[in-house]
């Protein structure tokens, strides 16, 4: 049995290791532990993950991403109209208010549902699991955002079913993260704030933990704030430097893509380095752009976005009628929480260091893997997570 973690921007598959009690996130043939949650349709083929991303600039209308935002959720025409401008591909509504994507050449258009996008990703991850384990893979435990209602969970299960997998349990992402940090076994921990900042979304959950029981007291978040926004800010800054130096507007698609890729790379390096040297060959100017950027400058161009991370934290506390001093543990989840300034802002707000003992990008995967091992009856035996029903609804910050 494996676990599947389907993030808005990245997905991965893992397995619980009997005996050690550890979870291993499995690597694909090219050594990637996670793949982009992107699916593309090109020349009659379906591409997933990094292959889909590689051709995205030349095939934007047929390269689908963010499907998790739409799965199992009904939209009004007005709601969808606010989402459409964010995407280069065609998004439509059926008679029941469910989303579908339209892909393919004009003479052979195809409708693709969000759960089908998920199924394509899951098939790829299933093949990764089979290759690593040298055995059949037919059962899984999956994670979903805490805000997912039953219909969204059911459509997520449908994605697994389309990929040939039976879902034994669906667990919420904050609960999985808390399990990964071992908070269900920790003494004197009752109130846990889980801050999940990924590539495109920010989710904050306030959990009450007692033994193996988890109760969501409040949820808040920003569905349009994440690492991609930090990349875009950095890219805009670097683009302005190039345009000022060259005295011309940078519009070449290949140059912009090169700048987009280096912005992501620089952001990652600045989580550990104070200074990064940039070298970007530009086709349009027949030159190489060289620049030295500091962590301080990166923080400066993104500071207002970083501060927005605190807004849903404050709202979740208000909703639960609690003060920040009542929080026993602050847990960070999602690759974007590696940014030192974000960790500092959260630590300063609570007056204590957040818990970063687990790789934040894989924390949910580890927790789901533990749950998969429990359901499989693997040693060492542990108490299964019990998620208590909640009436909490996510407060959205924009």
TORKOL-4160 file (C-alpha; in steps of 0.2 Angstrom, whole numbers, padded with zeros to 4 digits, m for minus):
398
<pt num="1" X="0000" Y="0000" Z="0000"/>
<pt num="2" X="0006" Y="0017" Z="m0004"/>
<pt num="3" X="0002" Y="0035" Z="0000"/>
<pt num="4" X="m0002" Y="0048" Z="m0013"/>
<pt num="5" X="0000" Y="0067" Z="m0009"/>
<pt num="6" X="m0007" Y="0078" Z="m0023"/>
<pt num="7" X="m0002" Y="0096" Z="m0020"/>
<pt num="8" X="m0008" Y="0111" Z="m0030"/>
<pt num="9" X="0009" Y="0112" Z="m0038"/>
<pt num="10" X="0018" Y="0096" Z="m0034"/>
<pt num="11" X="0013" Y="0078" Z="m0031"/>
<pt num="12" X="0023" Y="0063" Z="m0024"/>
<pt num="13" X="0021" Y="0045" Z="m0019"/>
<pt num="14" X="0028" Y="0036" Z="m0003"/>
<pt num="15" X="0028" Y="0020" Z="0006"/>
<pt num="16" X="0029" Y="0016" Z="0025"/>
<pt num="17" X="0044" Y="0005" Z="0029"/>
<pt num="18" X="0039" Y="m0009" Z="0041"/>
<pt num="19" X="0052" Y="m0011" Z="0056"/>
<pt num="20" X="0059" Y="0006" Z="0055"/>
<pt num="21" X="0043" Y="0015" Z="0056"/>
<pt num="22" X="0050" Y="0028" Z="0043"/>
<pt num="23" X="0042" Y="0034" Z="0027"/>
<pt num="24" X="0051" Y="0034" Z="0011"/>
<pt num="25" X="0046" Y="0046" Z="m0003"/>
<pt num="26" X="0049" Y="0036" Z="m0019"/>
<pt num="27" X="0060" Y="0044" Z="m0033"/>
<pt num="28" X="0056" Y="0042" Z="m0051"/>
<pt num="29" X="0068" Y="0036" Z="m0065"/>
<pt num="30" X="0076" Y="0053" Z="m0065"/>
<pt num="31" X="0078" Y="0055" Z="m0047"/>
<pt num="32" X="0064" Y="0067" Z="m0043"/>
<pt num="33" X="0055" Y="0064" Z="m0027"/>
<pt num="34" X="0041" Y="0076" Z="m0032"/>
<pt num="35" X="0034" Y="0080" Z="m0049"/>
<pt num="36" X="0024" Y="0095" Z="m0055"/>
<pt num="37" X="0006" Y="0093" Z="m0054"/>
<pt num="38" X="0005" Y="0097" Z="m0072"/>
<pt num="39" X="m0003" Y="0087" Z="m0087"/>
<pt num="40" X="m0001" Y="0092" Z="m0105"/>
<pt num="41" X="m0009" Y="0085" Z="m0121"/>
<pt num="42" X="0002" Y="0086" Z="m0137"/>
<pt num="43" X="0001" Y="0076" Z="m0153"/>
<pt num="44" X="m0011" Y="0063" Z="m0146"/>
<pt num="45" X="0000" Y="0060" Z="m0131"/>
<pt num="46" X="m0002" Y="0064" Z="m0113"/>
<pt num="47" X="0013" Y="0071" Z="m0104"/>
<pt num="48" X="0014" Y="0073" Z="m0085"/>
<pt num="49" X="0026" Y="0081" Z="m0072"/>
<pt num="50" X="0042" Y="0088" Z="m0079"/>
<pt num="51" X="0039" Y="0083" Z="m0097"/>
<pt num="52" X="0023" Y="0093" Z="m0097"/>
<pt num="53" X="0032" Y="0108" Z="m0089"/>
<pt num="54" X="0046" Y="0107" Z="m0102"/>
<pt num="55" X="0034" Y="0111" Z="m0117"/>
<pt num="56" X="0022" Y="0122" Z="m0108"/>
<pt num="57" X="0028" Y="0139" Z="m0115"/>
<pt num="58" X="0025" Y="0132" Z="m0133"/>
<pt num="59" X="0008" Y="0123" Z="m0129"/>
<pt num="60" X="0000" Y="0134" Z="m0115"/>
<pt num="61" X="m0018" Y="0131" Z="m0120"/>
<pt num="62" X="m0016" Y="0112" Z="m0119"/>
<pt num="63" X="m0005" Y="0112" Z="m0103"/>
<pt num="64" X="m0016" Y="0110" Z="m0087"/>
<pt num="65" X="m0012" Y="0114" Z="m0069"/>
<pt num="66" X="m0021" Y="0119" Z="m0053"/>
<pt num="67" X="m0034" Y="0105" Z="m0056"/>
<pt num="68" X="m0035" Y="0103" Z="m0038"/>
<pt num="69" X="m0043" Y="0120" Z="m0036"/>
<pt num="70" X="m0058" Y="0114" Z="m0046"/>
<pt num="71" X="m0060" Y="0096" Z="m0042"/>
<pt num="72" X="m0077" Y="0091" Z="m0035"/>
<pt num="73" X="m0082" Y="0109" Z="m0033"/>
<pt num="74" X="m0097" Y="0118" Z="m0040"/>
<pt num="75" X="m0094" Y="0136" Z="m0047"/>
<pt num="76" X="m0106" Y="0149" Z="m0052"/>
<pt num="77" X="m0103" Y="0158" Z="m0069"/>
<pt num="78" X="m0098" Y="0173" Z="m0059"/>
<pt num="79" X="m0085" Y="0164" Z="m0049"/>
<pt num="80" X="m0078" Y="0155" Z="m0064"/>
<pt num="81" X="m0076" Y="0172" Z="m0073"/>
<pt num="82" X="m0064" Y="0178" Z="m0059"/>
<pt num="83" X="m0054" Y="0162" Z="m0061"/>
<pt num="84" X="m0052" Y="0162" Z="m0080"/>
<pt num="85" X="m0040" Y="0176" Z="m0082"/>
<pt num="86" X="m0027" Y="0167" Z="m0072"/>
<pt num="87" X="m0026" Y="0153" Z="m0084"/>
<pt num="88" X="m0020" Y="0151" Z="m0103"/>
<pt num="89" X="m0031" Y="0136" Z="m0106"/>
<pt num="90" X="m0050" Y="0135" Z="m0108"/>
<pt num="91" X="m0061" Y="0132" Z="m0093"/>
<pt num="92" X="m0080" Y="0129" Z="m0095"/>
<pt num="93" X="m0095" Y="0124" Z="m0084"/>
<pt num="94" X="m0107" Y="0110" Z="m0087"/>
<pt num="95" X="m0125" Y="0111" Z="m0083"/>
<pt num="96" X="m0122" Y="0107" Z="m0065"/>
<pt num="97" X="m0109" Y="0120" Z="m0062"/>
<pt num="98" X="m0094" Y="0108" Z="m0063"/>
<pt num="99" X="m0078" Y="0113" Z="m0071"/>
<pt num="100" X="m0071" Y="0105" Z="m0086"/>
<pt num="101" X="m0056" Y="0109" Z="m0097"/>
<pt num="102" X="m0056" Y="0110" Z="m0116"/>
<pt num="103" X="m0040" Y="0104" Z="m0125"/>
<pt num="104" X="m0034" Y="0098" Z="m0142"/>
<pt num="105" X="m0033" Y="0106" Z="m0159"/>
<pt num="106" X="m0048" Y="0116" Z="m0165"/>
<pt num="107" X="m0054" Y="0101" Z="m0176"/>
<pt num="108" X="m0053" Y="0089" Z="m0162"/>
<pt num="109" X="m0057" Y="0097" Z="m0146"/>
<pt num="110" X="m0058" Y="0086" Z="m0130"/>
<pt num="111" X="m0066" Y="0089" Z="m0113"/>
<pt num="112" X="m0055" Y="0084" Z="m0098"/>
<pt num="113" X="m0062" Y="0084" Z="m0080"/>
<pt num="114" X="m0051" Y="0089" Z="m0065"/>
<pt num="115" X="m0052" Y="0071" Z="m0059"/>
<pt num="116" X="m0045" Y="0065" Z="m0075"/>
<pt num="117" X="m0030" Y="0077" Z="m0073"/>
<pt num="118" X="m0028" Y="0069" Z="m0056"/>
<pt num="119" X="m0029" Y="0052" Z="m0063"/>
<pt num="120" X="m0015" Y="0055" Z="m0076"/>
<pt num="121" X="m0004" Y="0061" Z="m0062"/>
<pt num="122" X="m0008" Y="0046" Z="m0051"/>
<pt num="123" X="m0004" Y="0034" Z="m0065"/>
<pt num="124" X="0013" Y="0042" Z="m0067"/>
<pt num="125" X="0016" Y="0040" Z="m0048"/>
<pt num="126" X="0009" Y="0023" Z="m0048"/>
<pt num="127" X="0022" Y="0018" Z="m0061"/>
<pt num="128" X="0035" Y="0026" Z="m0050"/>
<pt num="129" X="0029" Y="0015" Z="m0035"/>
<pt num="130" X="0029" Y="m0001" Z="m0045"/>
<pt num="131" X="0046" Y="0002" Z="m0052"/>
<pt num="132" X="0053" Y="0005" Z="m0034"/>
<pt num="133" X="0044" Y="m0009" Z="m0025"/>
<pt num="134" X="0044" Y="m0022" Z="m0039"/>
<pt num="135" X="0026" Y="m0027" Z="m0035"/>
<pt num="136" X="0009" Y="m0022" Z="m0039"/>
<pt num="137" X="0001" Y="m0007" Z="m0032"/>
<pt num="138" X="m0018" Y="m0007" Z="m0030"/>
<pt num="139" X="m0022" Y="0002" Z="m0013"/>
<pt num="140" X="m0018" Y="0019" Z="m0007"/>
<pt num="141" X="m0021" Y="0032" Z="0007"/>
<pt num="142" X="m0023" Y="0050" Z="0001"/>
<pt num="143" X="m0022" Y="0067" Z="0008"/>
<pt num="144" X="m0034" Y="0082" Z="0004"/>
<pt num="145" X="m0035" Y="0100" Z="0011"/>
<pt num="146" X="m0044" Y="0102" Z="0027"/>
<pt num="147" X="m0057" Y="0113" Z="0019"/>
<pt num="148" X="m0062" Y="0099" Z="0006"/>
<pt num="149" X="m0081" Y="0094" Z="0008"/>
<pt num="150" X="m0087" Y="0076" Z="0005"/>
<pt num="151" X="m0090" Y="0079" Z="m0014"/>
<pt num="152" X="m0072" Y="0085" Z="m0016"/>
<pt num="153" X="m0066" Y="0070" Z="m0007"/>
<pt num="154" X="m0077" Y="0059" Z="m0017"/>
<pt num="155" X="m0070" Y="0066" Z="m0034"/>
<pt num="156" X="m0052" Y="0064" Z="m0027"/>
<pt num="157" X="m0056" Y="0046" Z="m0024"/>
<pt num="158" X="m0063" Y="0045" Z="m0042"/>
<pt num="159" X="m0046" Y="0051" Z="m0048"/>
<pt num="160" X="m0038" Y="0036" Z="m0039"/>
<pt num="161" X="m0051" Y="0024" Z="m0046"/>
<pt num="162" X="m0048" Y="0030" Z="m0064"/>
<pt num="163" X="m0030" Y="0026" Z="m0061"/>
<pt num="164" X="m0034" Y="0008" Z="m0054"/>
<pt num="165" X="m0032" Y="0012" Z="m0036"/>
<pt num="166" X="m0043" Y="0008" Z="m0021"/>
<pt num="167" X="m0043" Y="0022" Z="m0008"/>
<pt num="168" X="m0043" Y="0015" Z="0010"/>
<pt num="169" X="m0043" Y="0032" Z="0019"/>
<pt num="170" X="m0043" Y="0050" Z="0015"/>
<pt num="171" X="m0034" Y="0061" Z="0028"/>
<pt num="172" X="m0033" Y="0080" Z="0029"/>
<pt num="173" X="m0017" Y="0088" Z="0026"/>
<pt num="174" X="m0015" Y="0097" Z="0043"/>
<pt num="175" X="m0018" Y="0081" Z="0052"/>
<pt num="176" X="m0005" Y="0072" Z="0041"/>
<pt num="177" X="0007" Y="0085" Z="0045"/>
<pt num="178" X="0004" Y="0084" Z="0063"/>
<pt num="179" X="0007" Y="0066" Z="0063"/>
<pt num="180" X="0023" Y="0068" Z="0053"/>
<pt num="181" X="0029" Y="0079" Z="0067"/>
<pt num="182" X="0024" Y="0066" Z="0080"/>
<pt num="183" X="0012" Y="0078" Z="0089"/>
<pt num="184" X="m0001" Y="0065" Z="0092"/>
<pt num="185" X="0012" Y="0056" Z="0103"/>
<pt num="186" X="0019" Y="0072" Z="0112"/>
<pt num="187" X="0014" Y="0076" Z="0129"/>
<pt num="188" X="0007" Y="0093" Z="0134"/>
<pt num="189" X="0003" Y="0098" Z="0116"/>
<pt num="190" X="m0015" Y="0102" Z="0113"/>
<pt num="191" X="m0017" Y="0117" Z="0102"/>
<pt num="192" X="m0007" Y="0116" Z="0085"/>
<pt num="193" X="m0006" Y="0129" Z="0072"/>
<pt num="194" X="m0001" Y="0122" Z="0055"/>
<pt num="195" X="0005" Y="0134" Z="0042"/>
<pt num="196" X="0005" Y="0127" Z="0025"/>
<pt num="197" X="0013" Y="0138" Z="0011"/>
<pt num="198" X="0016" Y="0129" Z="m0005"/>
<pt num="199" X="0019" Y="0135" Z="m0023"/>
<pt num="200" X="0002" Y="0143" Z="m0026"/>
<pt num="201" X="m0008" Y="0142" Z="m0010"/>
<pt num="202" X="m0007" Y="0147" Z="0009"/>
<pt num="203" X="m0018" Y="0136" Z="0021"/>
<pt num="204" X="m0018" Y="0139" Z="0040"/>
<pt num="205" X="m0027" Y="0126" Z="0051"/>
<pt num="206" X="m0029" Y="0127" Z="0070"/>
<pt num="207" X="m0030" Y="0109" Z="0077"/>
<pt num="208" X="m0034" Y="0103" Z="0094"/>
<pt num="209" X="m0024" Y="0087" Z="0097"/>
<pt num="210" X="m0027" Y="0074" Z="0110"/>
<pt num="211" X="m0019" Y="0057" Z="0109"/>
<pt num="212" X="m0023" Y="0051" Z="0091"/>
<pt num="213" X="m0038" Y="0063" Z="0090"/>
<pt num="214" X="m0038" Y="0078" Z="0079"/>
<pt num="215" X="m0051" Y="0092" Z="0079"/>
<pt num="216" X="m0050" Y="0107" Z="0067"/>
<pt num="217" X="m0055" Y="0122" Z="0077"/>
<pt num="218" X="m0052" Y="0135" Z="0063"/>
<pt num="219" X="m0046" Y="0137" Z="0045"/>
<pt num="220" X="m0040" Y="0152" Z="0035"/>
<pt num="221" X="m0030" Y="0155" Z="0020"/>
<pt num="222" X="m0026" Y="0163" Z="0004"/>
<pt num="223" X="m0028" Y="0153" Z="m0012"/>
<pt num="224" X="m0017" Y="0165" Z="m0022"/>
<pt num="225" X="m0002" Y="0166" Z="m0012"/>
<pt num="226" X="0013" Y="0155" Z="m0013"/>
<pt num="227" X="0031" Y="0152" Z="m0020"/>
<pt num="228" X="0026" Y="0156" Z="m0038"/>
<pt num="229" X="0021" Y="0174" Z="m0032"/>
<pt num="230" X="0038" Y="0176" Z="m0024"/>
<pt num="231" X="0046" Y="0170" Z="m0041"/>
<pt num="232" X="0036" Y="0182" Z="m0051"/>
<pt num="233" X="0041" Y="0197" Z="m0040"/>
<pt num="234" X="0059" Y="0192" Z="m0042"/>
<pt num="235" X="0057" Y="0189" Z="m0061"/>
<pt num="236" X="0049" Y="0206" Z="m0063"/>
<pt num="237" X="0064" Y="0214" Z="m0053"/>
<pt num="238" X="0077" Y="0206" Z="m0064"/>
<pt num="239" X="0067" Y="0210" Z="m0079"/>
<pt num="240" X="0067" Y="0228" Z="m0075"/>
<pt num="241" X="0086" Y="0228" Z="m0072"/>
<pt num="242" X="0089" Y="0220" Z="m0089"/>
<pt num="243" X="0077" Y="0233" Z="m0098"/>
<pt num="244" X="0086" Y="0247" Z="m0089"/>
<pt num="245" X="0103" Y="0241" Z="m0094"/>
<pt num="246" X="0098" Y="0237" Z="m0112"/>
<pt num="247" X="0086" Y="0251" Z="m0114"/>
<pt num="248" X="0073" Y="0240" Z="m0123"/>
<pt num="249" X="0058" Y="0230" Z="m0117"/>
<pt num="250" X="0061" Y="0211" Z="m0115"/>
<pt num="251" X="0047" Y="0202" Z="m0124"/>
<pt num="252" X="0056" Y="0187" Z="m0131"/>
<pt num="253" X="0047" Y="0171" Z="m0125"/>
<pt num="254" X="0063" Y="0161" Z="m0123"/>
<pt num="255" X="0071" Y="0175" Z="m0114"/>
<pt num="256" X="0057" Y="0177" Z="m0102"/>
<pt num="257" X="0056" Y="0158" Z="m0099"/>
<pt num="258" X="0075" Y="0158" Z="m0095"/>
<pt num="259" X="0072" Y="0172" Z="m0083"/>
<pt num="260" X="0057" Y="0163" Z="m0075"/>
<pt num="261" X="0068" Y="0147" Z="m0072"/>
<pt num="262" X="0083" Y="0156" Z="m0065"/>
<pt num="263" X="0071" Y="0166" Z="m0053"/>
<pt num="264" X="0065" Y="0149" Z="m0046"/>
<pt num="265" X="0083" Y="0143" Z="m0044"/>
<pt num="266" X="0089" Y="0159" Z="m0036"/>
<pt num="267" X="0074" Y="0159" Z="m0023"/>
<pt num="268" X="0079" Y="0141" Z="m0018"/>
<pt num="269" X="0097" Y="0145" Z="m0017"/>
<pt num="270" X="0094" Y="0161" Z="m0006"/>
<pt num="271" X="0086" Y="0150" Z="0007"/>
<pt num="272" X="0103" Y="0144" Z="0012"/>
<pt num="273" X="0115" Y="0157" Z="0004"/>
<pt num="274" X="0116" Y="0176" Z="0007"/>
<pt num="275" X="0121" Y="0180" Z="m0011"/>
<pt num="276" X="0119" Y="0172" Z="m0028"/>
<pt num="277" X="0127" Y="0175" Z="m0044"/>
<pt num="278" X="0116" Y="0175" Z="m0059"/>
<pt num="279" X="0121" Y="0172" Z="m0077"/>
<pt num="280" X="0107" Y="0171" Z="m0090"/>
<pt num="281" X="0110" Y="0170" Z="m0109"/>
<pt num="282" X="0098" Y="0182" Z="m0118"/>
<pt num="283" X="0093" Y="0177" Z="m0136"/>
<pt num="284" X="0086" Y="0194" Z="m0141"/>
<pt num="285" X="0101" Y="0204" Z="m0136"/>
<pt num="286" X="0114" Y="0191" Z="m0140"/>
<pt num="287" X="0122" Y="0194" Z="m0123"/>
<pt num="288" X="0123" Y="0186" Z="m0106"/>
<pt num="289" X="0114" Y="0195" Z="m0091"/>
<pt num="290" X="0125" Y="0194" Z="m0076"/>
<pt num="291" X="0119" Y="0200" Z="m0059"/>
<pt num="292" X="0123" Y="0197" Z="m0040"/>
<pt num="293" X="0108" Y="0197" Z="m0030"/>
<pt num="294" X="0107" Y="0196" Z="m0011"/>
<pt num="295" X="0095" Y="0188" Z="0001"/>
<pt num="296" X="0091" Y="0205" Z="0008"/>
<pt num="297" X="0086" Y="0212" Z="m0010"/>
<pt num="298" X="0075" Y="0196" Z="m0012"/>
<pt num="299" X="0066" Y="0200" Z="0004"/>
<pt num="300" X="0064" Y="0218" Z="0000"/>
<pt num="301" X="0055" Y="0215" Z="m0016"/>
<pt num="302" X="0044" Y="0202" Z="m0008"/>
<pt num="303" X="0041" Y="0209" Z="0010"/>
<pt num="304" X="0023" Y="0214" Z="0007"/>
<pt num="305" X="0019" Y="0196" Z="0001"/>
<pt num="306" X="0029" Y="0188" Z="0016"/>
<pt num="307" X="0019" Y="0199" Z="0028"/>
<pt num="308" X="0002" Y="0193" Z="0021"/>
<pt num="309" X="0006" Y="0175" Z="0028"/>
<pt num="310" X="0002" Y="0182" Z="0045"/>
<pt num="311" X="m0016" Y="0188" Z="0040"/>
<pt num="312" X="m0024" Y="0170" Z="0040"/>
<pt num="313" X="m0015" Y="0166" Z="0056"/>
<pt num="314" X="m0023" Y="0180" Z="0064"/>
<pt num="315" X="m0040" Y="0176" Z="0057"/>
<pt num="316" X="m0039" Y="0158" Z="0062"/>
<pt num="317" X="m0035" Y="0163" Z="0080"/>
<pt num="318" X="m0050" Y="0176" Z="0080"/>
<pt num="319" X="m0062" Y="0163" Z="0074"/>
<pt num="320" X="m0056" Y="0150" Z="0087"/>
<pt num="321" X="m0057" Y="0165" Z="0100"/>
<pt num="322" X="m0039" Y="0161" Z="0106"/>
<pt num="323" X="m0023" Y="0171" Z="0108"/>
<pt num="324" X="m0007" Y="0167" Z="0100"/>
<pt num="325" X="0000" Y="0163" Z="0118"/>
<pt num="326" X="m0012" Y="0148" Z="0119"/>
<pt num="327" X="m0003" Y="0139" Z="0104"/>
<pt num="328" X="0008" Y="0125" Z="0110"/>
<pt num="329" X="0016" Y="0121" Z="0093"/>
<pt num="330" X="0018" Y="0130" Z="0077"/>
<pt num="331" X="0021" Y="0118" Z="0062"/>
<pt num="332" X="0028" Y="0123" Z="0045"/>
<pt num="333" X="0022" Y="0114" Z="0030"/>
<pt num="334" X="0026" Y="0117" Z="0011"/>
<pt num="335" X="0042" Y="0121" Z="0002"/>
<pt num="336" X="0039" Y="0140" Z="0003"/>
<pt num="337" X="0041" Y="0140" Z="0022"/>
<pt num="338" X="0059" Y="0137" Z="0019"/>
<pt num="339" X="0061" Y="0155" Z="0016"/>
<pt num="340" X="0071" Y="0162" Z="0031"/>
<pt num="341" X="0061" Y="0178" Z="0032"/>
<pt num="342" X="0045" Y="0169" Z="0032"/>
<pt num="343" X="0051" Y="0158" Z="0046"/>
<pt num="344" X="0057" Y="0174" Z="0056"/>
<pt num="345" X="0040" Y="0183" Z="0054"/>
<pt num="346" X="0031" Y="0168" Z="0060"/>
<pt num="347" X="0043" Y="0165" Z="0074"/>
<pt num="348" X="0042" Y="0184" Z="0079"/>
<pt num="349" X="0023" Y="0184" Z="0079"/>
<pt num="350" X="0021" Y="0169" Z="0091"/>
<pt num="351" X="0037" Y="0173" Z="0101"/>
<pt num="352" X="0044" Y="0156" Z="0098"/>
<pt num="353" X="0053" Y="0146" Z="0085"/>
<pt num="354" X="0041" Y="0136" Z="0073"/>
<pt num="355" X="0044" Y="0117" Z="0072"/>
<pt num="356" X="0055" Y="0113" Z="0057"/>
<pt num="357" X="0061" Y="0096" Z="0062"/>
<pt num="358" X="0053" Y="0088" Z="0046"/>
<pt num="359" X="0056" Y="0093" Z="0028"/>
<pt num="360" X="0042" Y="0105" Z="0026"/>
<pt num="361" X="0040" Y="0100" Z="0007"/>
<pt num="362" X="0037" Y="0081" Z="0012"/>
<pt num="363" X="0029" Y="0083" Z="0029"/>
<pt num="364" X="0011" Y="0079" Z="0023"/>
<pt num="365" X="0018" Y="0064" Z="0013"/>
<pt num="366" X="0027" Y="0057" Z="0028"/>
<pt num="367" X="0011" Y="0059" Z="0039"/>
<pt num="368" X="0000" Y="0050" Z="0025"/>
<pt num="369" X="0013" Y="0037" Z="0024"/>
<pt num="370" X="0012" Y="0034" Z="0043"/>
<pt num="371" X="m0007" Y="0032" Z="0041"/>
<pt num="372" X="m0005" Y="0020" Z="0027"/>
<pt num="373" X="0007" Y="0009" Z="0037"/>
<pt num="374" X="m0005" Y="0009" Z="0051"/>
<pt num="375" X="m0020" Y="0003" Z="0040"/>
<pt num="376" X="m0008" Y="m0010" Z="0033"/>
<pt num="377" X="m0005" Y="m0017" Z="0051"/>
<pt num="378" X="0014" Y="m0014" Z="0049"/>
<pt num="379" X="0026" Y="m0014" Z="0063"/>
<pt num="380" X="0029" Y="m0004" Z="0074"/>
<pt num="381" X="0010" Y="m0003" Z="0077"/>
<pt num="382" X="0003" Y="0014" Z="0081"/>
<pt num="383" X="m0013" Y="0022" Z="0085"/>
<pt num="384" X="m0023" Y="0027" Z="0069"/>
<pt num="385" X="m0028" Y="0046" Z="0068"/>
<pt num="386" X="m0046" Y="0049" Z="0072"/>
<pt num="387" X="m0052" Y="0065" Z="0064"/>
<pt num="388" X="m0067" Y="0072" Z="0073"/>
<pt num="389" X="m0081" Y="0080" Z="0063"/>
<pt num="390" X="m0080" Y="0099" Z="0062"/>
<pt num="391" X="m0091" Y="0113" Z="0057"/>
<pt num="392" X="m0076" Y="0125" Z="0054"/>
<pt num="393" X="m0076" Y="0133" Z="0037"/>
<pt num="394" X="m0061" Y="0141" Z="0029"/>
<pt num="395" X="m0060" Y="0160" Z="0030"/>
<pt num="396" X="m0052" Y="0166" Z="0013"/>
<pt num="397" X="m0040" Y="0181" Z="0013"/>
<pt num="398" X="m0036" Y="0190" Z="m0003"/>
